Amino acid sequence: MVQSMPNHEYKMTKFRSIFWHRRDLRIEDNIGLFEASKSSKNLIGTYVLDPNLLDLNRTTSEAKNWFLGESLIELQKNWEERGSRLLILNGDPIILISKLVNLIKAECIYWNENIEPYEINRDKLITDKLSKEKIKVYTFLDQLIVNPSNIKTNNNEPYKVYGPFYRKWIDRINKTNVSNNNLIQISRTSEKIRGIDDKELSLIKNSDLNYCITRKSKSIYDLLYLNRFKDTNLCPCKPGESESIKQLNFFITKGGINSYYQARDIPSLESTSNLSAALSLGTISCRAVWNSAQLSKVIATEKYQINSIDAWIKELAWREFYQNALINFPELEKGPYREKWLNFPWQNKPNWFEDWCNGFTGIPIIDAAMRQLKYSGWMHNRCRMIVASFLVKDLLIDWRWGELFFMKSLVDGDLASNNGGWQWSASSGMDPKPMRIFNPFRQASKFDQDGNYIRKWIPELSHISTANLLSGEILSVERNGYPEPIINHKNQTLIFKELYSKIK
Ligand SMILES: Cc1cc2nc3c(=O)[nH]c(=O)nc-3n(C[C@H](O)[C@H](O)[C@H](O)COP(=O)(O)OP(=O)(O)OC[C@H]3O[C@@H](n4cnc5c(N)ncnc54)[C@H](O)[C@@H]3O)c2cc1C
């Protein structure tokens, strides 16, 4: 269970401290870093390239690695501007963190807690090890606006349904002051932090800490170039703390937030914030995002603007809902919340799965979305729901295949939100509506009325009339190499319902 640390009796100390960045790749409004900087002016940052979180076959994507690598480079610069360093190490944190602490003779280490089962377990092992070595560990809750231990039902149980969760979440926020003023105590211009000196740095370089210093170092190079995500300009999420702040400001000041309610479901428009990767890797703080939304509300004059801002806030709450779900039910990571889904007779046809992954199913809205993912590393939320429903309820493929493929493709791949989104779409999760089936043609007609999204991502169909693009009724001679549909939606839906009715 994540819990923020009780208030410490801090004394400004001469002793050396380390701040370990994990999903908080920023300097500003970083609660753990703020607390560390209050107590020690001899402060060194570190980040560990943890192989468990960088596995391209399981836990990350080329796009996410690019986002991570670029964000680390900016973070390193920010630390240097403040007189200290961010030491980027490569390997198992359970070994490296303790080695680093001992090598540079640090007395304390600070970090912000994470919520994924692997990270919770890893951190426990590290904490135990450090405690035995008499190193003080201070941990904080930073990545959620409301502390999960404060969101419980009247029976002190975790929420399983979003609606009541949301009401409690808002209620908790309204009773507190969400400050994003946790500013690192050392500015660029005034007093600087004392960090590692050159002698110590060469000690670190010559140690077995796998220290990576710049773009040229092997590990950062691997992240950015070896497995290179090529179409960075197509990706709407921009890495680094400064870009994330710019993206938030753009969304708020250019009015995106005010028209969100009307525009958020139209995938051809750039109408959402694109902050998902920033929130997931912490290049922006959730409190800064929340407070910007509140500020917009204060200056909004029209009802539709307020509705839009509230709709966006509800999305922030979805993020927190899924993180709470994973904290309270870590078994979600492994499989369906509704156990009867374990008995569903998946057909799992590999060639259908491949067509889905590559955007060659012959159903235009599905293929447009899957190609958006392939080339840009991101997919619009409406389309995530459409392709997920299609994989499960039309292709009869286990939703966990889709979940994994998303993790291996998305720039914002995030266990809690991804698992939550897939379980919602598959109807295997906590959502009380089990039989939600999306008709891809109806979805296209409703949300891509002019066919602009489909045309953008399937250029070989750009000559097809909008009506035919949306209905998928495209003559063979007009297909230009674009495939015939691999399935018939109506037939597959009947099969799905039949199979579903039989599982116990
Ligand atoms: C099958 C499926 C898989 C998904 N996988 C991920 C994932 O791996 N990582 C991820 O961050 N989101 C995931 N989502 C949620 C959502 O699609 C993205 O967060 C959203 O599209 C990101 O775009 P944005 O930043 O412009 O969002 P906005 O619309 O601007 O929303 C603001 C923020 O709220 C959060 N948010 C919005 N919608 C959701 C949602 N439905 N669930 C949880 N958080 C939400 C995100 O942090 C987002 O950045 C998934 C949804 C589905 C249906």
The ligand as a Gaussian input file, in Angstrom:
#p B3LYP/6-31G(d) Opt

LIG

0 1
 C       -7.532000      -0.109000     -24.436000
 C       -6.991000       1.163000     -23.799000
 C       -5.649000       1.227000     -23.443000
 C       -5.133000       2.394000     -22.855000
 N       -3.806000       2.441000     -22.495000
 C       -3.310000       3.542000     -21.866000
 C       -1.964000       3.594000     -21.442000
 O       -1.195000       2.648000     -21.598000
 N       -1.522000       4.743000     -20.853000
 C       -2.335000       5.824000     -20.660000
 O       -1.869000       6.845000     -20.121000
 N       -3.622000       5.786000     -21.027000
 C       -4.136000       4.691000     -21.630000
 N       -5.455000       4.671000     -22.026000
 C       -6.322000       5.817000     -21.677000
 C       -6.425000       6.931000     -22.732000
 O       -6.677000       6.403000     -23.986000
 C       -5.180000       7.825000     -22.808000
 O       -4.799000       8.229000     -21.511000
 C       -5.463000       9.079000     -23.620000
 O       -5.860000       8.742000     -24.920000
 C       -4.225000       9.936000     -23.666000
 O       -4.419000      11.076000     -24.444000
 P       -4.361000      12.527000     -23.800000
 O       -3.165000      12.655000     -22.955000
 O       -4.508000      13.508000     -24.911000
 O       -5.634000      12.491000     -22.875000
 P       -6.710000      13.618000     -22.346000
 O       -7.962000      13.285000     -23.005000
 O       -6.147000      14.978000     -22.550000
 O       -6.805000      13.259000     -20.824000
 C       -5.922000      13.822000     -19.823000
 C       -5.221000      12.722000     -19.075000
 O       -6.148000      11.923000     -18.359000
 C       -5.709000      10.562000     -18.354000
 N       -6.713000       9.746000     -19.039000
 C       -7.539000      10.122000     -20.041000
 N       -8.369000       9.126000     -20.374000
 C       -8.054000       8.087000     -19.576000
 C       -8.547000       6.763000     -19.442000
 N       -9.579000       6.296000     -20.167000
 N       -7.969000       5.951000     -18.545000
 C       -6.948000       6.378000     -17.772000
 N       -6.441000       7.627000     -17.848000
 C       -6.990000       8.468000     -18.741000
 C       -4.383000      10.512000     -19.083000
 O       -3.352000      10.609000     -18.128000
 C       -4.459000      11.747000     -19.947000
 O       -3.204000      12.250000     -20.323000
 C       -5.996000       3.503000     -22.626000
 C       -7.338000       3.420000     -23.006000
 C       -7.832000       2.257000     -23.596000
 C       -9.281000       2.201000     -23.988000

